[in-house]
């Protein structure tokens, strides 16, 4: 890889490292496996960067993260349950407010992670990573109509799960 290509890779792909980790974290449901997936994906992206023909670099990288996850998942048992995510309290929060917020975040995270994989990844890509339907279709290799129906179904399942959580 030439110095110019390395600089282009750093400029286009590296800014999406945190987003790639967040996506991998939702796919794997495990922080250390997500780190492994992202590391492998970045190596693949670096090696294959000469084949990058433009377009949305984040969508291109997410497609690599997804493929790396699927390749790893084929040879491994089901992922373990996630540990509770730590919420960073606002400076304006009282300790009580911070606990309530942390509980709400953990509840939503658990509900998202309980969704079946195609729905979970579509929801995370759209709502958390803010990819367009077209970009999600590129990442998942699914038609846009399928992306839209998966997203609608994921939202319904998430709403149902959160509604059940609030019932006494």
VMD Tcl script that builds the backbone (N, CA, C; Angstrom):
set m [mol new atoms 504]
animate dup $m
set s [atomselect $m all]
$s set {name element resname resid chain x y z} {
  {N N UNK 1 A 0.861 -1.170 0.000}
  {CA C UNK 1 A 0.000 0.000 0.000}
  {C C UNK 1 A 0.906 1.231 0.000}
  {N N UNK 2 A 0.599 2.134 -0.882}
  {CA C UNK 2 A 1.390 3.356 -0.982}
  {C C UNK 2 A 1.071 4.293 0.187}
  {N N UNK 3 A 1.933 5.265 0.382}
  {CA C UNK 3 A 1.715 6.245 1.449}
  {C C UNK 3 A 0.435 7.031 1.207}
  {N N UNK 4 A 0.149 7.324 -0.051}
  {CA C UNK 4 A -1.078 8.064 -0.384}
  {C C UNK 4 A -2.321 7.231 -0.065}
  {N N UNK 5 A -2.265 5.927 -0.373}
  {CA C UNK 5 A -3.394 5.046 -0.076}
  {C C UNK 5 A -3.574 4.901 1.435}
  {N N UNK 6 A -2.470 4.791 2.162}
  {CA C UNK 6 A -2.545 4.683 3.621}
  {C C UNK 6 A -3.167 5.939 4.214}
  {N N UNK 7 A -2.794 7.084 3.697}
  {CA C UNK 7 A -3.364 8.345 4.175}
  {C C UNK 7 A -4.854 8.417 3.843}
  {N N UNK 8 A -5.224 7.961 2.653}
  {CA C UNK 8 A -6.634 7.952 2.243}
  {C C UNK 8 A -7.444 7.009 3.152}
  {N N UNK 9 A -6.874 5.845 3.474}
  {CA C UNK 9 A -7.531 4.902 4.375}
  {C C UNK 9 A -7.759 5.551 5.744}
  {N N UNK 10 A -6.713 6.182 6.278}
  {CA C UNK 10 A -6.839 6.844 7.582}
  {C C UNK 10 A -7.914 7.927 7.542}
  {N N UNK 11 A -7.973 8.661 6.461}
  {CA C UNK 11 A -8.932 9.764 6.369}
  {C C UNK 11 A -10.369 9.277 6.181}
  {N N UNK 12 A -10.558 8.217 5.399}
  {CA C UNK 12 A -11.915 7.768 5.073}
  {C C UNK 12 A -12.469 6.718 6.031}
  {N N UNK 13 A -11.634 5.812 6.489}
  {CA C UNK 13 A -12.130 4.650 7.223}
  {C C UNK 13 A -11.945 4.773 8.732}
  {N N UNK 14 A -10.797 5.223 9.181}
  {CA C UNK 14 A -10.537 5.276 10.616}
  {C C UNK 14 A -11.533 6.113 11.418}
  {N N UNK 15 A -12.091 7.185 10.871}
  {CA C UNK 15 A -13.080 7.928 11.666}
  {C C UNK 15 A -14.315 7.102 12.050}
  {N N UNK 16 A -14.508 5.958 11.412}
  {CA C UNK 16 A -15.684 5.132 11.671}
  {C C UNK 16 A -15.387 3.973 12.623}
  {N N UNK 17 A -14.236 4.007 13.274}
  {CA C UNK 17 A -13.837 2.928 14.180}
  {C C UNK 17 A -14.836 2.756 15.324}
  {N N UNK 18 A -15.208 3.830 15.980}
  {CA C UNK 18 A -16.150 3.732 17.103}
  {C C UNK 18 A -17.512 3.218 16.650}
  {N N UNK 19 A -17.982 3.691 15.518}
  {CA C UNK 19 A -19.274 3.234 14.999}
  {C C UNK 19 A -19.210 1.755 14.636}
  {N N UNK 20 A -18.100 1.325 14.063}
  {CA C UNK 20 A -17.933 -0.090 13.715}
  {C C UNK 20 A -17.946 -0.945 14.974}
  {N N UNK 21 A -17.290 -0.470 16.025}
  {CA C UNK 21 A -17.306 -1.211 17.290}
  {C C UNK 21 A -18.726 -1.275 17.855}
  {N N UNK 22 A -19.442 -0.160 17.817}
  {CA C UNK 22 A -20.816 -0.158 18.323}
  {C C UNK 22 A -21.695 -1.152 17.573}
  {N N UNK 23 A -21.545 -1.195 16.261}
  {CA C UNK 23 A -22.309 -2.139 15.449}
  {C C UNK 23 A -21.913 -3.573 15.796}
  {N N UNK 24 A -20.617 -3.835 15.893}
  {CA C UNK 24 A -20.143 -5.177 16.236}
  {C C UNK 24 A -20.604 -5.577 17.632}
  {N N UNK 25 A -20.668 -4.618 18.525}
  {CA C UNK 25 A -21.104 -4.896 19.902}
  {C C UNK 25 A -22.542 -5.379 19.917}
  {N N UNK 26 A -23.379 -4.754 19.099}
  {CA C UNK 26 A -24.769 -5.200 19.025}
  {C C UNK 26 A -24.888 -6.539 18.310}
  {N N UNK 27 A -24.058 -6.776 17.316}
  {CA C UNK 27 A -24.126 -8.055 16.616}
  {C C UNK 27 A -23.680 -9.206 17.514}
  {N N UNK 28 A -22.583 -9.014 18.218}
  {CA C UNK 28 A -22.005 -10.091 19.011}
  {C C UNK 28 A -22.594 -10.222 20.397}
  {N N UNK 29 A -23.086 -9.107 20.938}
  {CA C UNK 29 A -23.580 -9.061 22.309}
  {C C UNK 29 A -22.460 -9.309 23.317}
  {N N UNK 30 A -21.230 -9.060 22.913}
  {CA C UNK 30 A -20.081 -9.332 23.776}
  {C C UNK 30 A -18.970 -8.344 23.430}
  {N N UNK 31 A -18.480 -7.617 24.422}
  {CA C UNK 31 A -17.497 -6.557 24.184}
  {C C UNK 31 A -16.183 -7.090 23.625}
  {N N UNK 32 A -15.655 -8.162 24.192}
  {CA C UNK 32 A -14.357 -8.645 23.715}
  {C C UNK 32 A -14.457 -9.264 22.326}
  {N N UNK 33 A -15.546 -9.950 22.041}
  {CA C UNK 33 A -15.715 -10.491 20.684}
  {C C UNK 33 A -15.926 -9.368 19.679}
  {N N UNK 34 A -16.604 -8.314 20.099}
  {CA C UNK 34 A -16.779 -7.160 19.215}
  {C C UNK 34 A -15.430 -6.546 18.877}
  {N N UNK 35 A -14.552 -6.446 19.858}
  {CA C UNK 35 A -13.212 -5.921 19.593}
  {C C UNK 35 A -12.474 -6.792 18.584}
  {N N UNK 36 A -12.587 -8.118 18.747}
  {CA C UNK 36 A -11.937 -9.037 17.808}
  {C C UNK 36 A -12.509 -8.887 16.401}
  {N N UNK 37 A -13.832 -8.783 16.316}
  {CA C UNK 37 A -14.498 -8.639 15.016}
  {C C UNK 37 A -14.024 -7.357 14.340}
  {N N UNK 38 A -13.992 -6.256 15.083}
  {CA C UNK 38 A -13.588 -4.971 14.499}
  {C C UNK 38 A -12.126 -5.011 14.075}
  {N N UNK 39 A -11.291 -5.617 14.890}
  {CA C UNK 39 A -9.879 -5.710 14.513}
  {C C UNK 39 A -9.718 -6.507 13.220}
  {N N UNK 40 A -10.384 -7.654 13.139}
  {CA C UNK 40 A -10.313 -8.454 11.909}
  {C C UNK 40 A -10.895 -7.695 10.725}
  {N N UNK 41 A -12.003 -7.000 10.954}
  {CA C UNK 41 A -12.645 -6.249 9.875}
  {C C UNK 41 A -11.737 -5.132 9.375}
  {N N UNK 42 A -11.056 -4.449 10.284}
  {CA C UNK 42 A -10.158 -3.379 9.848}
  {C C UNK 42 A -8.972 -3.932 9.078}
  {N N UNK 43 A -8.489 -5.084 9.467}
  {CA C UNK 43 A -7.413 -5.704 8.696}
  {C C UNK 43 A -7.894 -6.054 7.287}
  {N N UNK 44 A -9.093 -6.623 7.204}
  {CA C UNK 44 A -9.668 -6.939 5.889}
  {C C UNK 44 A -9.882 -5.666 5.078}
  {N N UNK 45 A -10.358 -4.626 5.729}
  {CA C UNK 45 A -10.597 -3.360 5.032}
  {C C UNK 45 A -9.287 -2.772 4.520}
  {N N UNK 46 A -8.255 -2.843 5.336}
  {CA C UNK 46 A -6.954 -2.317 4.924}
  {C C UNK 46 A -6.408 -3.100 3.733}
  {N N UNK 47 A -6.506 -4.419 3.812}
  {CA C UNK 47 A -6.010 -5.258 2.711}
  {C C UNK 47 A -6.817 -5.070 1.438}
  {N N UNK 48 A -8.117 -4.825 1.587}
  {CA C UNK 48 A -8.983 -4.698 0.422}
  {C C UNK 48 A -9.271 -3.265 0.008}
  {N N UNK 49 A -8.578 -2.324 0.618}
  {CA C UNK 49 A -8.875 -0.917 0.363}
  {C C UNK 49 A -8.634 -0.519 -1.089}
  {N N UNK 50 A -7.724 -1.172 -1.738}
  {CA C UNK 50 A -7.478 -0.866 -3.154}
  {C C UNK 50 A -8.731 -1.115 -3.989}
  {N N UNK 51 A -9.594 -2.012 -3.529}
  {CA C UNK 51 A -10.832 -2.302 -4.243}
  {C C UNK 51 A -11.975 -1.366 -3.902}
  {N N UNK 52 A -11.783 -0.465 -2.948}
  {CA C UNK 52 A -12.827 0.496 -2.578}
  {C C UNK 52 A -12.977 1.502 -3.707}
  {N N UNK 53 A -14.159 1.573 -4.267}
  {CA C UNK 53 A -14.400 2.416 -5.441}
  {C C UNK 53 A -15.182 3.680 -5.124}
  {N N UNK 54 A -15.133 4.111 -3.907}
  {CA C UNK 54 A -15.881 5.302 -3.527}
  {C C UNK 54 A -17.193 4.914 -2.881}
  {N N UNK 55 A -18.099 5.820 -2.840}
  {CA C UNK 55 A -19.352 5.561 -2.152}
  {C C UNK 55 A -19.219 5.926 -0.686}
  {N N UNK 56 A -20.112 5.414 0.110}
  {CA C UNK 56 A -20.147 5.716 1.538}
  {C C UNK 56 A -19.156 4.806 2.274}
  {N N UNK 57 A -18.075 5.361 2.812}
  {CA C UNK 57 A -17.072 4.522 3.477}
  {C C UNK 57 A -17.600 3.802 4.714}
  {N N UNK 58 A -18.518 4.430 5.447}
  {CA C UNK 58 A -19.066 3.780 6.642}
  {C C UNK 58 A -19.884 2.557 6.259}
  {N N UNK 59 A -20.684 2.648 5.228}
  {CA C UNK 59 A -21.474 1.499 4.777}
  {C C UNK 59 A -20.550 0.372 4.300}
  {N N UNK 60 A -19.480 0.741 3.575}
  {CA C UNK 60 A -18.506 -0.242 3.100}
  {C C UNK 60 A -17.861 -0.957 4.285}
  {N N UNK 61 A -17.457 -0.194 5.296}
  {CA C UNK 61 A -16.834 -0.777 6.479}
  {C C UNK 61 A -17.823 -1.645 7.249}
  {N N UNK 62 A -19.052 -1.193 7.409}
  {CA C UNK 62 A -20.057 -1.977 8.129}
  {C C UNK 62 A -20.334 -3.295 7.419}
  {N N UNK 63 A -20.306 -3.296 6.092}
  {CA C UNK 63 A -20.491 -4.548 5.357}
  {C C UNK 63 A -19.359 -5.517 5.691}
  {N N UNK 64 A -18.153 -5.009 5.820}
  {CA C UNK 64 A -17.015 -5.854 6.186}
  {C C UNK 64 A -17.167 -6.354 7.617}
  {N N UNK 65 A -17.593 -5.483 8.529}
  {CA C UNK 65 A -17.821 -5.892 9.924}
  {C C UNK 65 A -18.876 -6.989 9.966}
  {N N UNK 66 A -19.942 -6.825 9.242}
  {CA C UNK 66 A -21.022 -7.808 9.232}
  {C C UNK 66 A -20.542 -9.142 8.679}
  {N N UNK 67 A -19.812 -9.104 7.575}
  {CA C UNK 67 A -19.291 -10.336 6.983}
  {C C UNK 67 A -18.318 -11.023 7.938}
  {N N UNK 68 A -17.481 -10.251 8.593}
  {CA C UNK 68 A -16.532 -10.807 9.564}
  {C C UNK 68 A -17.281 -11.454 10.721}
  {N N UNK 69 A -18.334 -10.790 11.195}
  {CA C UNK 69 A -19.162 -11.358 12.258}
  {C C UNK 69 A -19.790 -12.674 11.810}
  {N N UNK 70 A -20.384 -12.688 10.629}
  {CA C UNK 70 A -21.048 -13.899 10.145}
  {C C UNK 70 A -20.055 -15.032 9.957}
  {N N UNK 71 A -18.873 -14.733 9.443}
  {CA C UNK 71 A -17.839 -15.756 9.290}
  {C C UNK 71 A -17.433 -16.326 10.644}
  {N N UNK 72 A -17.257 -15.466 11.630}
  {CA C UNK 72 A -16.866 -15.911 12.973}
  {C C UNK 72 A -17.998 -16.691 13.642}
  {N N UNK 73 A -19.219 -16.272 13.413}
  {CA C UNK 73 A -20.365 -16.911 14.068}
  {C C UNK 73 A -20.607 -18.324 13.539}
  {N N UNK 74 A -20.233 -18.591 12.329}
  {CA C UNK 74 A -20.469 -19.920 11.755}
  {C C UNK 74 A -19.703 -21.012 12.502}
  {N N UNK 75 A -18.555 -20.649 13.063}
  {CA C UNK 75 A -17.743 -21.650 13.732}
  {C C UNK 75 A -17.787 -21.591 15.241}
  {N N UNK 76 A -18.682 -20.786 15.795}
  {CA C UNK 76 A -18.722 -20.607 17.251}
  {C C UNK 76 A -20.110 -20.897 17.790}
  {N N UNK 77 A -20.189 -21.238 19.090}
  {CA C UNK 77 A -21.508 -21.412 19.702}
  {C C UNK 77 A -22.217 -20.072 19.858}
  {N N UNK 78 A -23.457 -20.121 20.313}
  {CA C UNK 78 A -24.241 -18.889 20.491}
  {C C UNK 78 A -23.506 -17.918 21.410}
  {N N UNK 79 A -23.708 -16.646 21.156}
  {CA C UNK 79 A -23.030 -15.609 21.944}
  {C C UNK 79 A -23.584 -15.585 23.351}
  {N N UNK 80 A -22.739 -15.224 24.293}
  {CA C UNK 80 A -23.154 -15.138 25.691}
  {C C UNK 80 A -23.979 -13.877 25.926}
  {N N UNK 81 A -24.681 -13.872 27.040}
  {CA C UNK 81 A -25.462 -12.683 27.389}
  {C C UNK 81 A -24.523 -11.517 27.680}
  {N N UNK 82 A -24.936 -10.309 27.314}
  {CA C UNK 82 A -24.067 -9.156 27.548}
  {C C UNK 82 A -24.040 -8.764 29.016}
  {N N UNK 83 A -22.953 -8.169 29.423}
  {CA C UNK 83 A -22.899 -7.598 30.756}
  {C C UNK 83 A -23.613 -6.255 30.690}
  {N N UNK 84 A -24.094 -5.801 31.807}
  {CA C UNK 84 A -24.823 -4.527 31.821}
  {C C UNK 84 A -23.915 -3.404 31.327}
  {N N UNK 85 A -24.452 -2.610 30.439}
  {CA C UNK 85 A -23.679 -1.489 29.904}
  {C C UNK 85 A -23.661 -0.363 30.920}
  {N N UNK 86 A -22.548 0.294 30.993}
  {CA C UNK 86 A -22.446 1.409 31.926}
  {C C UNK 86 A -22.907 2.674 31.242}
  {N N UNK 87 A -23.818 3.371 31.901}
  {CA C UNK 87 A -24.301 4.636 31.372}
  {C C UNK 87 A -23.506 5.760 32.022}
  {N N UNK 88 A -23.136 6.715 31.242}
  {CA C UNK 88 A -22.414 7.865 31.772}
  {C C UNK 88 A -23.453 8.887 32.203}
  {N N UNK 89 A -23.542 9.167 33.489}
  {CA C UNK 89 A -24.551 10.111 33.944}
  {C C UNK 89 A -24.194 11.540 33.548}
  {N N UNK 90 A -25.205 12.317 33.320}
  {CA C UNK 90 A -25.011 13.727 33.029}
  {C C UNK 90 A -24.557 14.430 34.301}
  {N N UNK 91 A -23.830 15.504 34.128}
  {CA C UNK 91 A -23.388 16.263 35.300}
  {C C UNK 91 A -24.577 16.881 36.023}
  {N N UNK 92 A -25.687 17.044 35.314}
  {CA C UNK 92 A -26.875 17.649 35.902}
  {C C UNK 92 A -27.719 16.639 36.670}
  {N N UNK 93 A -27.455 15.361 36.501}
  {CA C UNK 93 A -28.244 14.331 37.145}
  {C C UNK 93 A -27.927 14.235 38.629}
  {N N UNK 94 A -28.972 13.999 39.393}
  {CA C UNK 94 A -28.767 13.633 40.783}
  {C C UNK 94 A -28.411 12.147 40.787}
  {N N UNK 95 A -27.904 11.609 41.858}
  {CA C UNK 95 A -27.611 10.175 41.888}
  {C C UNK 95 A -28.839 9.317 41.586}
  {N N UNK 96 A -30.007 9.761 42.047}
  {CA C UNK 96 A -31.230 9.015 41.786}
  {C C UNK 96 A -31.574 9.033 40.298}
  {N N UNK 97 A -31.452 10.215 39.677}
  {CA C UNK 97 A -31.725 10.336 38.244}
  {C C UNK 97 A -30.758 9.483 37.430}
  {N N UNK 98 A -29.498 9.470 37.843}
  {CA C UNK 98 A -28.492 8.674 37.132}
  {C C UNK 98 A -28.829 7.191 37.204}
  {N N UNK 99 A -29.291 6.712 38.362}
  {CA C UNK 99 A -29.673 5.303 38.492}
  {C C UNK 99 A -30.873 4.965 37.617}
  {N N UNK 100 A -31.852 5.859 37.602}
  {CA C UNK 100 A -33.034 5.633 36.768}
  {C C UNK 100 A -32.629 5.595 35.300}
  {N N UNK 101 A -31.808 6.554 34.872}
  {CA C UNK 101 A -31.359 6.607 33.481}
  {C C UNK 101 A -30.562 5.355 33.120}
  {N N UNK 102 A -29.690 4.918 34.019}
  {CA C UNK 102 A -28.886 3.731 33.773}
  {C C UNK 102 A -29.791 2.508 33.616}
  {N N UNK 103 A -30.813 2.419 34.436}
  {CA C UNK 103 A -31.771 1.314 34.330}
  {C C UNK 103 A -32.530 1.340 33.024}
  {N N UNK 104 A -32.932 2.537 32.590}
  {CA C UNK 104 A -33.652 2.663 31.323}
  {C C UNK 104 A -32.761 2.274 30.147}
  {N N UNK 105 A -31.519 2.705 30.176}
  {CA C UNK 105 A -30.582 2.371 29.101}
  {C C UNK 105 A -30.355 0.865 29.050}
  {N N UNK 106 A -30.169 0.258 30.207}
  {CA C UNK 106 A -29.956 -1.194 30.261}
  {C C UNK 106 A -31.181 -1.940 29.743}
  {N N UNK 107 A -32.366 -1.454 30.055}
  {CA C UNK 107 A -33.600 -2.093 29.598}
  {C C UNK 107 A -33.720 -2.028 28.085}
  {N N UNK 108 A -33.462 -0.854 27.518}
  {CA C UNK 108 A -33.552 -0.700 26.056}
  {C C UNK 108 A -32.474 -1.536 25.376}
  {N N UNK 109 A -31.256 -1.499 25.906}
  {CA C UNK 109 A -30.158 -2.292 25.326}
  {C C UNK 109 A -30.502 -3.779 25.339}
  {N N UNK 110 A -31.023 -4.261 26.465}
  {CA C UNK 110 A -31.389 -5.676 26.570}
  {C C UNK 110 A -32.501 -6.024 25.583}
  {N N UNK 111 A -33.469 -5.134 25.417}
  {CA C UNK 111 A -34.566 -5.386 24.473}
  {C C UNK 111 A -34.042 -5.440 23.037}
  {N N UNK 112 A -33.123 -4.547 22.687}
  {CA C UNK 112 A -32.536 -4.564 21.343}
  {C C UNK 112 A -31.735 -5.841 21.134}
  {N N UNK 113 A -30.933 -6.205 22.128}
  {CA C UNK 113 A -30.088 -7.390 21.993}
  {C C UNK 113 A -30.889 -8.683 21.963}
  {N N UNK 114 A -32.131 -8.656 22.449}
  {CA C UNK 114 A -32.979 -9.848 22.423}
  {C C UNK 114 A -33.652 -10.055 21.067}
  {N N UNK 115 A -33.613 -9.049 20.208}
  {CA C UNK 115 A -34.224 -9.182 18.888}
  {C C UNK 115 A -33.460 -10.210 18.056}
  {N N UNK 116 A -34.152 -10.943 17.180}
  {CA C UNK 116 A -33.453 -11.851 16.268}
  {C C UNK 116 A -32.467 -11.069 15.383}
  {N N UNK 117 A -31.390 -11.720 14.995}
  {CA C UNK 117 A -30.271 -11.056 14.331}
  {C C UNK 117 A -30.639 -10.144 13.153}
  {N N UNK 118 A -31.408 -10.589 12.153}
  {CA C UNK 118 A -31.635 -9.680 11.021}
  {C C UNK 118 A -32.384 -8.405 11.417}
  {N N UNK 119 A -33.268 -8.523 12.390}
  {CA C UNK 119 A -34.021 -7.360 12.847}
  {C C UNK 119 A -33.145 -6.456 13.705}
  {N N UNK 120 A -32.337 -7.073 14.563}
  {CA C UNK 120 A -31.434 -6.322 15.442}
  {C C UNK 120 A -30.439 -5.516 14.617}
  {N N UNK 121 A -29.804 -6.157 13.630}
  {CA C UNK 121 A -28.794 -5.436 12.858}
  {C C UNK 121 A -29.417 -4.310 12.033}
  {N N UNK 122 A -30.597 -4.529 11.499}
  {CA C UNK 122 A -31.270 -3.492 10.725}
  {C C UNK 122 A -31.636 -2.313 11.617}
  {N N UNK 123 A -32.172 -2.592 12.798}
  {CA C UNK 123 A -32.541 -1.526 13.731}
  {C C UNK 123 A -31.317 -0.737 14.185}
  {N N UNK 124 A -30.246 -1.426 14.512}
  {CA C UNK 124 A -29.035 -0.751 14.969}
  {C C UNK 124 A -28.449 0.117 13.852}
  {N N UNK 125 A -28.402 -0.415 12.645}
  {CA C UNK 125 A -27.844 0.352 11.529}
  {C C UNK 125 A -28.668 1.598 11.237}
  {N N UNK 126 A -29.979 1.509 11.349}
  {CA C UNK 126 A -30.835 2.659 11.034}
  {C C UNK 126 A -30.918 3.650 12.188}
  {N N UNK 127 A -31.240 3.164 13.365}
  {CA C UNK 127 A -31.540 4.065 14.473}
  {C C UNK 127 A -30.305 4.526 15.240}
  {N N UNK 128 A -29.333 3.670 15.405}
  {CA C UNK 128 A -28.158 4.049 16.176}
  {C C UNK 128 A -27.030 4.554 15.286}
  {N N UNK 129 A -26.840 3.924 14.142}
  {CA C UNK 129 A -25.759 4.336 13.238}
  {C C UNK 129 A -26.243 5.309 12.162}
  {N N UNK 130 A -27.544 5.498 12.076}
  {CA C UNK 130 A -28.173 6.468 11.179}
  {C C UNK 130 A -27.819 6.264 9.698}
  {N N UNK 131 A -27.740 5.009 9.273}
  {CA C UNK 131 A -27.523 4.722 7.863}
  {C C UNK 131 A -28.852 4.839 7.118}
  {N N UNK 132 A -28.776 5.166 5.852}
  {CA C UNK 132 A -29.983 5.233 5.025}
  {C C UNK 132 A -30.434 3.816 4.671}
  {N N UNK 133 A -31.658 3.711 4.161}
  {CA C UNK 133 A -32.151 2.403 3.738}
  {C C UNK 133 A -31.227 1.812 2.666}
  {N N UNK 134 A -30.798 2.635 1.746}
  {CA C UNK 134 A -29.915 2.174 0.668}
  {C C UNK 134 A -28.586 1.658 1.236}
  {N N UNK 135 A -28.029 2.382 2.203}
  {CA C UNK 135 A -26.775 1.950 2.822}
  {C C UNK 135 A -26.967 0.646 3.590}
  {N N UNK 136 A -28.082 0.515 4.291}
  {CA C UNK 136 A -28.370 -0.728 5.016}
  {C C UNK 136 A -28.513 -1.877 4.032}
  {N N UNK 137 A -29.162 -1.621 2.912}
  {CA C UNK 137 A -29.298 -2.656 1.876}
  {C C UNK 137 A -27.926 -3.094 1.369}
  {N N UNK 138 A -27.016 -2.143 1.208}
  {CA C UNK 138 A -25.654 -2.486 0.774}
  {C C UNK 138 A -24.935 -3.312 1.831}
  {N N UNK 139 A -25.054 -2.909 3.086}
  {CA C UNK 139 A -24.361 -3.604 4.173}
  {C C UNK 139 A -24.869 -5.030 4.325}
  {N N UNK 140 A -26.181 -5.205 4.273}
  {CA C UNK 140 A -26.785 -6.511 4.545}
  {C C UNK 140 A -27.024 -7.348 3.292}
  {N N UNK 141 A -26.772 -6.781 2.127}
  {CA C UNK 141 A -27.031 -7.474 0.849}
  {C C UNK 141 A -28.491 -7.901 0.732}
  {N N UNK 142 A -29.375 -7.041 1.179}
  {CA C UNK 142 A -30.814 -7.304 1.124}
  {C C UNK 142 A -31.476 -6.210 0.297}
  {N N UNK 143 A -32.576 -6.529 -0.375}
  {CA C UNK 143 A -33.301 -5.486 -1.106}
  {C C UNK 143 A -33.833 -4.416 -0.152}
  {N N UNK 144 A -34.022 -3.211 -0.671}
  {CA C UNK 144 A -34.504 -2.107 0.164}
  {C C UNK 144 A -35.855 -2.440 0.788}
  {N N UNK 145 A -36.722 -3.100 0.050}
  {CA C UNK 145 A -38.023 -3.493 0.605}
  {C C UNK 145 A -37.881 -4.405 1.814}
  {N N UNK 146 A -36.925 -5.308 1.759}
  {CA C UNK 146 A -36.667 -6.198 2.892}
  {C C UNK 146 A -36.144 -5.405 4.076}
  {N N UNK 147 A -35.262 -4.446 3.799}
  {CA C UNK 147 A -34.740 -3.579 4.865}
  {C C UNK 147 A -35.892 -2.842 5.538}
  {N N UNK 148 A -36.789 -2.295 4.733}
  {CA C UNK 148 A -37.909 -1.537 5.287}
  {C C UNK 148 A -38.821 -2.435 6.123}
  {N N UNK 149 A -39.109 -3.641 5.638}
  {CA C UNK 149 A -39.993 -4.529 6.396}
  {C C UNK 149 A -39.309 -5.031 7.663}
  {N N UNK 150 A -37.995 -5.316 7.596}
  {CA C UNK 150 A -37.276 -5.728 8.799}
  {C C UNK 150 A -37.257 -4.617 9.835}
  {N N UNK 151 A -37.073 -3.394 9.376}
  {CA C UNK 151 A -37.044 -2.265 10.295}
  {C C UNK 151 A -38.403 -2.070 10.964}
  {N N UNK 152 A -39.465 -2.149 10.178}
  {CA C UNK 152 A -40.804 -2.006 10.749}
  {C C UNK 152 A -41.083 -3.113 11.761}
  {N N UNK 153 A -40.717 -4.325 11.413}
  {CA C UNK 153 A -40.935 -5.460 12.315}
  {C C UNK 153 A -40.074 -5.328 13.573}
  {N N UNK 154 A -38.837 -4.889 13.411}
  {CA C UNK 154 A -37.942 -4.702 14.568}
  {C C UNK 154 A -38.510 -3.661 15.522}
  {N N UNK 155 A -39.032 -2.584 14.956}
  {CA C UNK 155 A -39.627 -1.541 15.803}
  {C C UNK 155 A -40.830 -2.076 16.561}
  {N N UNK 156 A -41.661 -2.897 15.882}
  {CA C UNK 156 A -42.823 -3.494 16.544}
  {C C UNK 156 A -42.392 -4.422 17.683}
  {N N UNK 157 A -41.383 -5.260 17.403}
  {CA C UNK 157 A -40.906 -6.195 18.431}
  {C C UNK 157 A -40.283 -5.447 19.612}
  {N N UNK 158 A -39.553 -4.386 19.316}
  {CA C UNK 158 A -38.936 -3.598 20.381}
  {C C UNK 158 A -40.006 -2.922 21.234}
  {N N UNK 159 A -41.000 -2.338 20.600}
  {CA C UNK 159 A -42.092 -1.701 21.328}
  {C C UNK 159 A -42.826 -2.715 22.200}
  {N N UNK 160 A -43.082 -3.897 21.651}
  {CA C UNK 160 A -43.768 -4.929 22.430}
  {C C UNK 160 A -42.924 -5.362 23.633}
  {N N UNK 161 A -41.629 -5.526 23.423}
  {CA C UNK 161 A -40.746 -5.940 24.520}
  {C C UNK 161 A -40.682 -4.870 25.609}
  {N N UNK 162 A -40.591 -3.624 25.202}
  {CA C UNK 162 A -40.519 -2.535 26.185}
  {C C UNK 162 A -41.853 -2.341 26.882}
  {N N UNK 163 A -42.964 -2.572 26.179}
  {CA C UNK 163 A -44.279 -2.470 26.801}
  {C C UNK 163 A -44.459 -3.564 27.847}
  {N N UNK 164 A -43.999 -4.774 27.550}
  {CA C UNK 164 A -44.071 -5.868 28.516}
  {C C UNK 164 A -43.242 -5.555 29.747}
  {N N UNK 165 A -42.105 -4.936 29.552}
  {CA C UNK 165 A -41.192 -4.598 30.650}
  {C C UNK 165 A -41.861 -3.644 31.632}
  {N N UNK 166 A -42.721 -2.747 31.145}
  {CA C UNK 166 A -43.355 -1.750 32.006}
  {C C UNK 166 A -44.553 -2.313 32.772}
  {N N UNK 167 A -45.091 -3.431 32.309}
  {CA C UNK 167 A -46.243 -4.028 33.002}
  {C C UNK 167 A -45.809 -4.591 34.334}
  {N N UNK 168 A -46.673 -4.421 35.361}
  {CA C UNK 168 A -46.319 -4.952 36.698}
  {C C UNK 168 A -46.383 -6.451 36.772}
}
mol reanalyze $m
mol bondsrecalc $m
mol representation Tube
mol addrep $m
